Amino acid sequence: MATPRQPTSRPALTHDVSAVELLQLDVDVRLAGLWAELGRFDELTLEVVAAFLRAAYAQGYCDVLAEENPGELCRAHERLTREDSAQAA
């Protein structure tokens, strides 16, 4: 797998986005290559799905190792989740 490129900035959003939606976006961006590969398969068998789950899990490890500041992504999402919880209360 190629070394992931980290986004340099977030695009302006047109609506309020929850911490969960931001986490989903970060994950989807990092897995874009895997998502594109799924298009090559006519049928998603259990073996294919299992292989992609393993690849996605491994991609997460690669992303963590490639972070300039270890734990940065996790801390950012923890902070956003706390902010969302505080606003909901």
Phi and psi in radians as a Rosetta constraint file:
Dihedral C 1 N 2 CA 2 C 2 CIRCULARHARMONIC -1.286 0.35
Dihedral N 2 CA 2 C 2 N 3 CIRCULARHARMONIC 2.712 0.35
Dihedral C 2 N 3 CA 3 C 3 CIRCULARHARMONIC -1.187 0.35
Dihedral N 3 CA 3 C 3 N 4 CIRCULARHARMONIC 2.265 0.35
Dihedral C 3 N 4 CA 4 C 4 CIRCULARHARMONIC -1.218 0.35
Dihedral N 4 CA 4 C 4 N 5 CIRCULARHARMONIC 2.493 0.35
Dihedral C 4 N 5 CA 5 C 5 CIRCULARHARMONIC -1.622 0.35
Dihedral N 5 CA 5 C 5 N 6 CIRCULARHARMONIC 2.293 0.35
Dihedral C 5 N 6 CA 6 C 6 CIRCULARHARMONIC -1.511 0.35
Dihedral N 6 CA 6 C 6 N 7 CIRCULARHARMONIC 2.368 0.35
Dihedral C 6 N 7 CA 7 C 7 CIRCULARHARMONIC -1.103 0.35
Dihedral N 7 CA 7 C 7 N 8 CIRCULARHARMONIC 2.426 0.35
Dihedral C 7 N 8 CA 8 C 8 CIRCULARHARMONIC -1.487 0.35
Dihedral N 8 CA 8 C 8 N 9 CIRCULARHARMONIC -0.447 0.35
Dihedral C 8 N 9 CA 9 C 9 CIRCULARHARMONIC -2.740 0.35
Dihedral N 9 CA 9 C 9 N 10 CIRCULARHARMONIC 2.790 0.35
Dihedral C 9 N 10 CA 10 C 10 CIRCULARHARMONIC -1.599 0.35
Dihedral N 10 CA 10 C 10 N 11 CIRCULARHARMONIC 2.460 0.35
Dihedral C 10 N 11 CA 11 C 11 CIRCULARHARMONIC -1.224 0.35
Dihedral N 11 CA 11 C 11 N 12 CIRCULARHARMONIC 2.732 0.35
Dihedral C 11 N 12 CA 12 C 12 CIRCULARHARMONIC -1.152 0.35
Dihedral N 12 CA 12 C 12 N 13 CIRCULARHARMONIC 2.369 0.35
Dihedral C 12 N 13 CA 13 C 13 CIRCULARHARMONIC -1.806 0.35
Dihedral N 13 CA 13 C 13 N 14 CIRCULARHARMONIC 2.555 0.35
Dihedral C 13 N 14 CA 14 C 14 CIRCULARHARMONIC -1.607 0.35
Dihedral N 14 CA 14 C 14 N 15 CIRCULARHARMONIC -0.094 0.35
Dihedral C 14 N 15 CA 15 C 15 CIRCULARHARMONIC -2.582 0.35
Dihedral N 15 CA 15 C 15 N 16 CIRCULARHARMONIC 2.876 0.35
Dihedral C 15 N 16 CA 16 C 16 CIRCULARHARMONIC -1.132 0.35
Dihedral N 16 CA 16 C 16 N 17 CIRCULARHARMONIC 2.352 0.35
Dihedral C 16 N 17 CA 17 C 17 CIRCULARHARMONIC -2.091 0.35
Dihedral N 17 CA 17 C 17 N 18 CIRCULARHARMONIC 2.368 0.35
Dihedral C 17 N 18 CA 18 C 18 CIRCULARHARMONIC -1.370 0.35
Dihedral N 18 CA 18 C 18 N 19 CIRCULARHARMONIC 2.877 0.35
Dihedral C 18 N 19 CA 19 C 19 CIRCULARHARMONIC -1.069 0.35
Dihedral N 19 CA 19 C 19 N 20 CIRCULARHARMONIC -0.625 0.35
Dihedral C 19 N 20 CA 20 C 20 CIRCULARHARMONIC -1.135 0.35
Dihedral N 20 CA 20 C 20 N 21 CIRCULARHARMONIC -0.757 0.35
Dihedral C 20 N 21 CA 21 C 21 CIRCULARHARMONIC -1.110 0.35
Dihedral N 21 CA 21 C 21 N 22 CIRCULARHARMONIC -0.675 0.35
Dihedral C 21 N 22 CA 22 C 22 CIRCULARHARMONIC -1.152 0.35
Dihedral N 22 CA 22 C 22 N 23 CIRCULARHARMONIC -0.689 0.35
Dihedral C 22 N 23 CA 23 C 23 CIRCULARHARMONIC -1.110 0.35
Dihedral N 23 CA 23 C 23 N 24 CIRCULARHARMONIC -0.763 0.35
Dihedral C 23 N 24 CA 24 C 24 CIRCULARHARMONIC -1.040 0.35
Dihedral N 24 CA 24 C 24 N 25 CIRCULARHARMONIC -0.739 0.35
Dihedral C 24 N 25 CA 25 C 25 CIRCULARHARMONIC -1.093 0.35
Dihedral N 25 CA 25 C 25 N 26 CIRCULARHARMONIC -0.809 0.35
Dihedral C 25 N 26 CA 26 C 26 CIRCULARHARMONIC -1.045 0.35
Dihedral N 26 CA 26 C 26 N 27 CIRCULARHARMONIC -0.744 0.35
Dihedral C 26 N 27 CA 27 C 27 CIRCULARHARMONIC -1.161 0.35
Dihedral N 27 CA 27 C 27 N 28 CIRCULARHARMONIC -0.805 0.35
Dihedral C 27 N 28 CA 28 C 28 CIRCULARHARMONIC -1.057 0.35
Dihedral N 28 CA 28 C 28 N 29 CIRCULARHARMONIC -0.708 0.35
Dihedral C 28 N 29 CA 29 C 29 CIRCULARHARMONIC -1.077 0.35
Dihedral N 29 CA 29 C 29 N 30 CIRCULARHARMONIC -0.736 0.35
Dihedral C 29 N 30 CA 30 C 30 CIRCULARHARMONIC -1.229 0.35
Dihedral N 30 CA 30 C 30 N 31 CIRCULARHARMONIC -0.432 0.35
Dihedral C 30 N 31 CA 31 C 31 CIRCULARHARMONIC -1.775 0.35
Dihedral N 31 CA 31 C 31 N 32 CIRCULARHARMONIC 0.187 0.35
Dihedral C 31 N 32 CA 32 C 32 CIRCULARHARMONIC -0.943 0.35
Dihedral N 32 CA 32 C 32 N 33 CIRCULARHARMONIC -0.720 0.35
Dihedral C 32 N 33 CA 33 C 33 CIRCULARHARMONIC -1.091 0.35
Dihedral N 33 CA 33 C 33 N 34 CIRCULARHARMONIC -0.702 0.35
Dihedral C 33 N 34 CA 34 C 34 CIRCULARHARMONIC -1.171 0.35
Dihedral N 34 CA 34 C 34 N 35 CIRCULARHARMONIC -0.744 0.35
Dihedral C 34 N 35 CA 35 C 35 CIRCULARHARMONIC -1.016 0.35
Dihedral N 35 CA 35 C 35 N 36 CIRCULARHARMONIC -0.729 0.35
Dihedral C 35 N 36 CA 36 C 36 CIRCULARHARMONIC -1.110 0.35
Dihedral N 36 CA 36 C 36 N 37 CIRCULARHARMONIC -0.642 0.35
Dihedral C 36 N 37 CA 37 C 37 CIRCULARHARMONIC -1.140 0.35
Dihedral N 37 CA 37 C 37 N 38 CIRCULARHARMONIC -0.526 0.35
Dihedral C 37 N 38 CA 38 C 38 CIRCULARHARMONIC -1.043 0.35
Dihedral N 38 CA 38 C 38 N 39 CIRCULARHARMONIC -0.493 0.35
Dihedral C 38 N 39 CA 39 C 39 CIRCULARHARMONIC -1.116 0.35
Dihedral N 39 CA 39 C 39 N 40 CIRCULARHARMONIC -0.301 0.35
Dihedral C 39 N 40 CA 40 C 40 CIRCULARHARMONIC -1.346 0.35
Dihedral N 40 CA 40 C 40 N 41 CIRCULARHARMONIC -0.248 0.35
Dihedral C 40 N 41 CA 41 C 41 CIRCULARHARMONIC -1.732 0.35
Dihedral N 41 CA 41 C 41 N 42 CIRCULARHARMONIC 2.300 0.35
Dihedral C 41 N 42 CA 42 C 42 CIRCULARHARMONIC -1.330 0.35
Dihedral N 42 CA 42 C 42 N 43 CIRCULARHARMONIC -0.539 0.35
Dihedral C 42 N 43 CA 43 C 43 CIRCULARHARMONIC -2.401 0.35
Dihedral N 43 CA 43 C 43 N 44 CIRCULARHARMONIC 2.328 0.35
Dihedral C 43 N 44 CA 44 C 44 CIRCULARHARMONIC -1.647 0.35
Dihedral N 44 CA 44 C 44 N 45 CIRCULARHARMONIC 1.682 0.35
Dihedral C 44 N 45 CA 45 C 45 CIRCULARHARMONIC -1.467 0.35
Dihedral N 45 CA 45 C 45 N 46 CIRCULARHARMONIC 2.956 0.35
Dihedral C 45 N 46 CA 46 C 46 CIRCULARHARMONIC -1.027 0.35
Dihedral N 46 CA 46 C 46 N 47 CIRCULARHARMONIC -0.667 0.35
Dihedral C 46 N 47 CA 47 C 47 CIRCULARHARMONIC -1.130 0.35
Dihedral N 47 CA 47 C 47 N 48 CIRCULARHARMONIC -0.721 0.35
Dihedral C 47 N 48 CA 48 C 48 CIRCULARHARMONIC -1.168 0.35
Dihedral N 48 CA 48 C 48 N 49 CIRCULARHARMONIC -0.806 0.35
Dihedral C 48 N 49 CA 49 C 49 CIRCULARHARMONIC -1.081 0.35
Dihedral N 49 CA 49 C 49 N 50 CIRCULARHARMONIC -0.745 0.35
Dihedral C 49 N 50 CA 50 C 50 CIRCULARHARMONIC -1.085 0.35
Dihedral N 50 CA 50 C 50 N 51 CIRCULARHARMONIC -0.726 0.35
Dihedral C 50 N 51 CA 51 C 51 CIRCULARHARMONIC -1.106 0.35
Dihedral N 51 CA 51 C 51 N 52 CIRCULARHARMONIC -0.712 0.35
Dihedral C 51 N 52 CA 52 C 52 CIRCULARHARMONIC -1.244 0.35
Dihedral N 52 CA 52 C 52 N 53 CIRCULARHARMONIC -0.592 0.35
Dihedral C 52 N 53 CA 53 C 53 CIRCULARHARMONIC -1.116 0.35
Dihedral N 53 CA 53 C 53 N 54 CIRCULARHARMONIC -0.739 0.35
Dihedral C 53 N 54 CA 54 C 54 CIRCULARHARMONIC -1.119 0.35
Dihedral N 54 CA 54 C 54 N 55 CIRCULARHARMONIC -0.727 0.35
Dihedral C 54 N 55 CA 55 C 55 CIRCULARHARMONIC -1.122 0.35
Dihedral N 55 CA 55 C 55 N 56 CIRCULARHARMONIC -0.707 0.35
Dihedral C 55 N 56 CA 56 C 56 CIRCULARHARMONIC -1.133 0.35
Dihedral N 56 CA 56 C 56 N 57 CIRCULARHARMONIC -0.723 0.35
Dihedral C 56 N 57 CA 57 C 57 CIRCULARHARMONIC -1.095 0.35
Dihedral N 57 CA 57 C 57 N 58 CIRCULARHARMONIC -0.787 0.35
Dihedral C 57 N 58 CA 58 C 58 CIRCULARHARMONIC -1.123 0.35
Dihedral N 58 CA 58 C 58 N 59 CIRCULARHARMONIC -0.646 0.35
Dihedral C 58 N 59 CA 59 C 59 CIRCULARHARMONIC -1.056 0.35
Dihedral N 59 CA 59 C 59 N 60 CIRCULARHARMONIC -0.666 0.35
Dihedral C 59 N 60 CA 60 C 60 CIRCULARHARMONIC -1.058 0.35
Dihedral N 60 CA 60 C 60 N 61 CIRCULARHARMONIC -0.748 0.35
Dihedral C 60 N 61 CA 61 C 61 CIRCULARHARMONIC -1.100 0.35
Dihedral N 61 CA 61 C 61 N 62 CIRCULARHARMONIC -0.727 0.35
Dihedral C 61 N 62 CA 62 C 62 CIRCULARHARMONIC -1.097 0.35
Dihedral N 62 CA 62 C 62 N 63 CIRCULARHARMONIC -0.729 0.35
Dihedral C 62 N 63 CA 63 C 63 CIRCULARHARMONIC -1.085 0.35
Dihedral N 63 CA 63 C 63 N 64 CIRCULARHARMONIC -0.737 0.35
Dihedral C 63 N 64 CA 64 C 64 CIRCULARHARMONIC -1.092 0.35
Dihedral N 64 CA 64 C 64 N 65 CIRCULARHARMONIC -0.762 0.35
Dihedral C 64 N 65 CA 65 C 65 CIRCULARHARMONIC -1.187 0.35
Dihedral N 65 CA 65 C 65 N 66 CIRCULARHARMONIC -0.436 0.35
Dihedral C 65 N 66 CA 66 C 66 CIRCULARHARMONIC -1.552 0.35
Dihedral N 66 CA 66 C 66 N 67 CIRCULARHARMONIC -0.135 0.35
Dihedral C 66 N 67 CA 67 C 67 CIRCULARHARMONIC -1.117 0.35
Dihedral N 67 CA 67 C 67 N 68 CIRCULARHARMONIC 2.373 0.35
Dihedral C 67 N 68 CA 68 C 68 CIRCULARHARMONIC -1.141 0.35
Dihedral N 68 CA 68 C 68 N 69 CIRCULARHARMONIC -0.728 0.35
Dihedral C 68 N 69 CA 69 C 69 CIRCULARHARMONIC -2.002 0.35
Dihedral N 69 CA 69 C 69 N 70 CIRCULARHARMONIC 1.742 0.35
Dihedral C 69 N 70 CA 70 C 70 CIRCULARHARMONIC -0.884 0.35
Dihedral N 70 CA 70 C 70 N 71 CIRCULARHARMONIC 2.299 0.35
Dihedral C 70 N 71 CA 71 C 71 CIRCULARHARMONIC 1.500 0.35
Dihedral N 71 CA 71 C 71 N 72 CIRCULARHARMONIC 0.018 0.35
Dihedral C 71 N 72 CA 72 C 72 CIRCULARHARMONIC -1.035 0.35
Dihedral N 72 CA 72 C 72 N 73 CIRCULARHARMONIC -0.834 0.35
Dihedral C 72 N 73 CA 73 C 73 CIRCULARHARMONIC -1.105 0.35
Dihedral N 73 CA 73 C 73 N 74 CIRCULARHARMONIC -0.767 0.35
Dihedral C 73 N 74 CA 74 C 74 CIRCULARHARMONIC -1.081 0.35
Dihedral N 74 CA 74 C 74 N 75 CIRCULARHARMONIC -0.817 0.35
Dihedral C 74 N 75 CA 75 C 75 CIRCULARHARMONIC -1.091 0.35
Dihedral N 75 CA 75 C 75 N 76 CIRCULARHARMONIC -0.698 0.35
Dihedral C 75 N 76 CA 76 C 76 CIRCULARHARMONIC -1.096 0.35
Dihedral N 76 CA 76 C 76 N 77 CIRCULARHARMONIC -0.742 0.35
Dihedral C 76 N 77 CA 77 C 77 CIRCULARHARMONIC -1.281 0.35
Dihedral N 77 CA 77 C 77 N 78 CIRCULARHARMONIC -0.573 0.35
Dihedral C 77 N 78 CA 78 C 78 CIRCULARHARMONIC -1.106 0.35
Dihedral N 78 CA 78 C 78 N 79 CIRCULARHARMONIC -0.754 0.35
Dihedral C 78 N 79 CA 79 C 79 CIRCULARHARMONIC -1.097 0.35
Dihedral N 79 CA 79 C 79 N 80 CIRCULARHARMONIC -0.793 0.35
Dihedral C 79 N 80 CA 80 C 80 CIRCULARHARMONIC -1.117 0.35
Dihedral N 80 CA 80 C 80 N 81 CIRCULARHARMONIC -0.657 0.35
Dihedral C 80 N 81 CA 81 C 81 CIRCULARHARMONIC -1.149 0.35
Dihedral N 81 CA 81 C 81 N 82 CIRCULARHARMONIC -0.741 0.35
Dihedral C 81 N 82 CA 82 C 82 CIRCULARHARMONIC -1.080 0.35
Dihedral N 82 CA 82 C 82 N 83 CIRCULARHARMONIC -0.726 0.35
Dihedral C 82 N 83 CA 83 C 83 CIRCULARHARMONIC -1.110 0.35
Dihedral N 83 CA 83 C 83 N 84 CIRCULARHARMONIC -0.741 0.35
Dihedral C 83 N 84 CA 84 C 84 CIRCULARHARMONIC -1.079 0.35
Dihedral N 84 CA 84 C 84 N 85 CIRCULARHARMONIC -0.742 0.35
Dihedral C 84 N 85 CA 85 C 85 CIRCULARHARMONIC -1.115 0.35
Dihedral N 85 CA 85 C 85 N 86 CIRCULARHARMONIC -0.709 0.35
Dihedral C 85 N 86 CA 86 C 86 CIRCULARHARMONIC -1.153 0.35
Dihedral N 86 CA 86 C 86 N 87 CIRCULARHARMONIC -0.668 0.35
Dihedral C 86 N 87 CA 87 C 87 CIRCULARHARMONIC -1.232 0.35
Dihedral N 87 CA 87 C 87 N 88 CIRCULARHARMONIC -0.553 0.35
Dihedral C 87 N 88 CA 88 C 88 CIRCULARHARMONIC -1.294 0.35
Dihedral N 88 CA 88 C 88 N 89 CIRCULARHARMONIC -0.414 0.35
